[in-house]
Amino acid sequence: CVCEVDLRHRTVGRRVEEVLTVLRDLTTEVSKKDGRFQSIAHAGVNNENIKDQPAMVSKWAALLRGRCSFNPAIQVLTSSLVLVSVPVRGLIGYHEHVARQWRYYSLTGSILPTPVREPEKLHQWLELESFTSPAQDWQDAKVCVEGDIVPAKVVSLFREQLETAILTCSFSGKVSILESVGSVVRVAIETAEGVMEAELVPTVELINYWPKKARWPRLLQRWPTTERARCIKSFGFNLMATSNYHWLLSFSRAEQALLVAVDEDGGCRRKCYRVVRQLKEDTWCPGTKPVITAFHLQTLLFWCCEKFPCGRDWRCVKECVLRVARKLLKCVSQRYLRHYFVRSYNLLKYSNTTELDHTAQKINDFIANPSLYVH
């Protein structure tokens, strides 16, 4: 029922706050040792790179006034897993330019006989030339190869500093670094209500800049309003070090800004989202590594908000949950969910098809008899 959803939301919120406290201490310690990294307390509009932009700070504050508080560094993916952006320092004055075509270097800097594959639609190279005034320490061979800032090298450096910080902060019994696939630092943190895992990702925050790949808002779009869309675009985007060579485009600030004001017209979109999210975590695809995450559900909610922009379409929680569930079933069955800002990218492109089919069956069972689950 809805009261159980609210209770779950508060419980997860307490765990996330405890995790944030630990990670603030750790990233502050990392920042002291290596100035290229900032504390997560400086994420988003608190980033030191934009402290000379008071208009941006006041705009963000105005958007959140009277709303629930959140840290722009964190995304809750499941009830036991969070994604944390660790902002970097010293990369100022970003602009997009035509990147050179081919790279022939390995992560160690040796020459390869064939070029490194090109980035996909939601990824890009990141060259020092993209910044008008990059700090000198970003030109260091520890993070840079042939003019590219290499995400795997940045992550490796961050991991080394984090291991030292865990010892310095006396968190050895509370925080442990886990084995992880790819260019990700994954840690387990003991909280009062159980273990929470966090993926820590060095992130270049590019505020007040909107990438050309993200053609949004779309023509004749009725949600959000033109004024709100213009405001959201000014928050810019992020580049996250999630793979070896290419940086992932992330729009977490824009997404949070959309979500925090989603029910200004008195609708029940946010409550609907929480119900669907609990159904996903409890029934449709539970576990620490689900094929459908909160990010997929959030994206789906935004598409539903576009299709049904009026508050009167979001009055009955049960009906709205069914509407979102049917849309999710369609996406999972077709194995296709468009990214909300970069429409040409399919968020389910590399998802396990067997797991998707299993999830589709469970969603179908729910739609056939929702009263067994929501009352």
Protein Blocks (a to p, Z undefined) as FASTA:
>chain_A
ZZlmmmmmmmmmmmmmmmmmmmmmmmmmmmmmmmkbccfklgcjllmklmmmmklmmmmm
mmmgopacddfkbccfblmbccdddddehiehiacddddfbdcbdfkopacfbdcddddf
kbccddfklpfbdcfklmpfklggghiacfklmmmmmmmmmmmmmmmnopmmmpccddde
hjddddddddfkbccddddddddddehiacfklgcddehiabdcfklmmmmmmnopaddd
fbfklccddfklmmmmmmmmmmmnopaklmmmmmmmmmmmmmmmgcjbdfbdfklmmmmm
mmmmmmmmcfklmmblmlmmmmmmmmmmmmmmnopacdfklmmbcfklmgcfklmmmmmm
mmmmmmmmmmlmgZZ
